[in-house]
């Protein structure tokens, strides 16, 4: 009985030691966890704060141009639309009206060609049209005369005073005058059309601005010989 009690007591003591060990391990784990949370909190507090970047802001004041009195401001310009002006005929420029940087309106004259040849052709064409109009008037008068003659010959033939051949001759003269008048009319229309072409060529000797804007490049000067651009 005594031996058994001693042994049981030993067992109880050993069980108590085990319990103490288990409790020690639990406390150790809890301590480690607490230390980890403390270090995490310290790490969070130790994170570097974002640095502040200082930006210098300054104003750009226009500088007066002593020469022209303009205000110069550094800037970049871009055009919404551009138009390239091309020559429609060849010849020598006698006048260039605008410099680079000048403002122009739509239809404003930019340059002028020497138009002496076109002016000479215009005078000839106008004279030809005038001459053809006179011929038209003469042909109309001749038709009227031949028709009156035909009517007279027809009346005389009905009275037996002239032969039928005289009537046919008068009829032939009237038909010839009508055909000649038609030729003259066509020739007159051709002369008028030629006159319009010469007027168009004269208009081409004047170079106008297709749009309103600013002249950015000028590749010509008075006296420049320009080739036709197709």
C-alpha positions as CSV (number, residue, x, y, z in Angstrom):
1,X,0.0,0.0,0.0
2,X,2.8,2.4,0.9
3,X,4.7,1.6,-2.2
4,X,1.7,2.2,-4.4
5,X,1.0,5.5,-2.8
6,X,4.6,6.6,-3.3
7,X,4.4,5.6,-6.9
8,X,1.1,7.4,-7.4
9,X,2.5,10.5,-5.8
10,X,5.5,10.3,-8.2
11,X,3.1,10.0,-11.0
12,X,1.1,13.0,-9.8
13,X,4.3,15.0,-9.4
14,X,5.4,14.0,-12.9
15,X,1.9,15.0,-14.3
16,X,2.2,18.3,-12.5
17,X,5.6,18.9,-14.1
18,X,4.1,18.1,-17.5
19,X,1.4,20.6,-16.9
20,X,3.9,23.2,-15.8
21,X,5.9,22.6,-19.0
22,X,2.8,22.9,-21.2
23,X,1.9,26.2,-19.5
24,X,5.5,27.5,-19.9
25,X,5.4,26.7,-23.7
26,X,2.1,28.4,-24.0
27,X,3.4,31.5,-22.2
28,X,6.5,31.4,-24.4
29,X,4.4,31.3,-27.6
30,X,2.2,34.2,-26.3
31,X,5.3,36.2,-25.6
32,X,6.7,35.7,-29.0
33,X,3.4,36.7,-30.6
34,X,3.3,39.8,-28.5
35,X,6.8,40.7,-29.5
36,X,6.0,40.2,-33.2
37,X,3.0,42.5,-32.9
38,X,5.1,45.1,-31.2
39,X,7.8,44.9,-33.9
40,X,5.1,45.2,-36.7
41,X,3.8,48.3,-35.0
42,X,7.3,49.7,-34.7
43,X,7.9,48.9,-38.4
44,X,4.7,50.7,-39.4
45,X,5.8,53.7,-37.4
46,X,9.2,53.6,-39.0
47,X,8.0,53.8,-42.7
48,X,9.6,56.7,-44.5
49,X,7.3,59.7,-45.2
50,X,7.0,60.9,-48.9
51,X,9.3,63.7,-49.7
52,X,7.9,67.1,-50.8
53,X,9.0,68.4,-54.2
54,X,9.4,72.1,-54.5
55,X,8.4,73.5,-57.9
56,X,9.5,76.9,-58.8
57,X,6.8,79.0,-60.7
58,X,7.8,82.1,-62.6
59,X,6.0,84.6,-64.8
60,X,7.0,85.3,-68.4
61,X,6.9,89.0,-69.0
62,X,7.0,90.3,-72.7
63,X,10.2,92.1,-73.6
64,X,9.7,95.3,-75.6
65,X,11.4,95.3,-79.0
66,X,13.4,98.5,-79.3
67,X,13.3,98.5,-83.1
68,X,9.7,98.0,-83.9
69,X,8.0,98.5,-80.5
70,X,6.4,95.1,-80.6
71,X,6.1,92.7,-77.6
72,X,8.0,89.5,-78.0
73,X,6.7,86.4,-76.1
74,X,8.3,83.0,-76.5
75,X,5.6,80.6,-77.9
76,X,4.9,77.9,-80.4
77,X,2.3,78.5,-83.1
78,X,0.4,76.0,-85.2
79,X,-1.9,76.8,-88.1
80,X,-5.4,75.2,-88.4
81,X,-5.2,75.2,-92.2
82,X,-2.6,76.1,-94.9
83,X,-3.0,77.0,-98.6
84,X,-0.2,76.8,-101.2
85,X,-0.6,79.4,-103.9
86,X,0.5,78.1,-107.3
87,X,0.9,79.9,-110.7
88,X,-1.6,79.0,-113.4
89,X,0.6,80.3,-116.2
90,X,4.2,81.0,-117.0
91,X,5.8,84.4,-117.3
92,X,7.7,87.2,-115.5
93,X,6.5,88.7,-112.2
94,X,6.3,92.5,-112.2
95,X,4.8,93.0,-108.8
96,X,4.7,91.1,-105.4
97,X,2.5,92.9,-102.9
98,X,3.0,91.0,-99.6
99,X,6.0,90.0,-97.5
100,X,6.4,87.1,-95.1
101,X,4.3,87.7,-91.9
102,X,1.8,90.0,-93.6
103,X,-1.9,89.4,-93.1
104,X,-4.1,89.0,-96.2
105,X,-7.8,88.7,-96.9
106,X,-9.4,86.2,-99.2
107,X,-9.2,87.4,-102.8
108,X,-6.5,90.0,-102.1
109,X,-3.9,90.5,-104.8
110,X,-0.5,88.8,-103.9
111,X,1.4,89.1,-107.2
112,X,1.0,90.2,-110.8
113,X,2.5,88.8,-114.0
114,X,3.6,90.8,-117.0
115,X,0.4,90.8,-119.1
116,X,1.5,92.7,-122.2
117,X,1.0,89.7,-124.5
118,X,-2.4,88.9,-123.0
119,X,-3.5,92.5,-123.4
120,X,-2.4,92.4,-127.1
121,X,-4.4,89.3,-127.7
122,X,-7.4,90.9,-125.9
123,X,-7.3,93.8,-128.3
124,X,-7.2,91.5,-131.3
125,X,-10.0,89.4,-130.0
126,X,-12.2,92.4,-129.4
127,X,-11.5,93.8,-132.9
128,X,-12.4,90.4,-134.4
129,X,-15.7,90.3,-132.5
130,X,-16.5,93.8,-133.6
131,X,-15.8,92.9,-137.2
132,X,-17.9,89.8,-137.0
133,X,-20.8,91.7,-135.6
134,X,-20.7,94.1,-138.5
135,X,-20.7,91.2,-140.9
136,X,-23.8,89.8,-139.1
137,X,-25.6,93.1,-139.7
138,X,-24.6,93.1,-143.3
139,X,-25.8,89.6,-143.9
140,X,-29.1,90.3,-142.3
141,X,-29.6,93.3,-144.6
142,X,-28.6,91.2,-147.6
143,X,-31.2,88.5,-146.6
144,X,-33.8,91.2,-146.3
145,X,-32.9,92.6,-149.7
146,X,-32.9,89.2,-151.5
147,X,-36.3,88.3,-149.9
148,X,-37.8,91.6,-151.2
149,X,-36.4,90.8,-154.7
150,X,-37.9,87.3,-154.6
151,X,-41.3,88.8,-153.7
152,X,-41.1,91.3,-156.5
153,X,-40.0,88.6,-159.1
154,X,-42.8,86.3,-157.9
155,X,-45.3,89.1,-158.3
156,X,-44.1,90.0,-161.8
157,X,-44.1,86.3,-162.8
158,X,-47.7,86.0,-161.6
159,X,-48.5,88.9,-164.0
160,X,-46.6,87.3,-166.8
161,X,-44.1,90.1,-166.9
162,X,-41.0,88.0,-166.1
163,X,-40.1,84.4,-166.7
164,X,-40.1,81.6,-164.1
165,X,-36.3,81.5,-164.4
166,X,-36.1,85.0,-162.9
167,X,-38.0,83.8,-159.9
168,X,-35.7,80.8,-159.4
169,X,-32.7,83.0,-159.6
170,X,-34.0,85.3,-156.9
171,X,-34.9,82.3,-154.8
172,X,-31.3,81.0,-155.2
173,X,-29.8,84.4,-154.1
174,X,-32.0,84.4,-151.0
175,X,-30.9,80.9,-150.0
176,X,-27.2,81.7,-150.5
177,X,-27.5,84.8,-148.4
178,X,-29.2,82.8,-145.6
179,X,-26.4,80.2,-145.6
180,X,-23.7,82.9,-145.6
181,X,-25.4,84.6,-142.7
182,X,-25.4,81.3,-140.7
183,X,-21.6,80.9,-141.4
184,X,-21.1,84.5,-140.1
185,X,-23.1,83.8,-137.0
186,X,-21.0,80.7,-136.1
187,X,-17.8,82.6,-136.8
188,X,-19.0,85.4,-134.5
189,X,-19.7,82.9,-131.7
190,X,-16.2,81.5,-132.1
191,X,-14.7,85.0,-131.9
192,X,-16.7,85.8,-128.7
193,X,-15.5,82.5,-127.2
194,X,-11.9,83.3,-128.0
195,X,-12.4,86.7,-126.4
196,X,-13.6,85.1,-123.2
197,X,-10.5,82.8,-123.2
198,X,-8.2,85.8,-123.5
199,X,-10.0,87.5,-120.6
200,X,-9.5,84.4,-118.5
201,X,-5.8,84.4,-119.3
202,X,-5.6,88.0,-118.1
203,X,-7.3,87.0,-114.9
204,X,-4.6,84.4,-114.4
205,X,-1.9,87.0,-114.5
206,X,-3.2,88.2,-111.1
207,X,-2.4,85.9,-108.2
208,X,-4.9,86.2,-105.4
209,X,-5.1,84.8,-101.9
210,X,-7.4,81.7,-101.8
211,X,-8.1,82.2,-98.1
212,X,-7.6,84.8,-95.4
213,X,-4.5,84.3,-93.3
214,X,-0.8,85.1,-92.8
215,X,2.0,84.7,-95.4
216,X,4.4,82.2,-94.0
217,X,6.8,81.6,-96.9
218,X,7.5,83.7,-100.0
219,X,9.7,82.1,-102.7
220,X,9.4,84.8,-105.4
221,X,10.3,88.4,-106.0
222,X,9.6,91.0,-108.7
223,X,11.4,89.9,-111.9
224,X,11.2,86.2,-111.2
225,X,10.4,84.0,-114.2
226,X,7.7,81.5,-113.1
227,X,7.0,78.2,-114.9
228,X,3.4,77.0,-115.3
229,X,2.3,74.6,-112.5
230,X,-0.1,71.8,-113.6
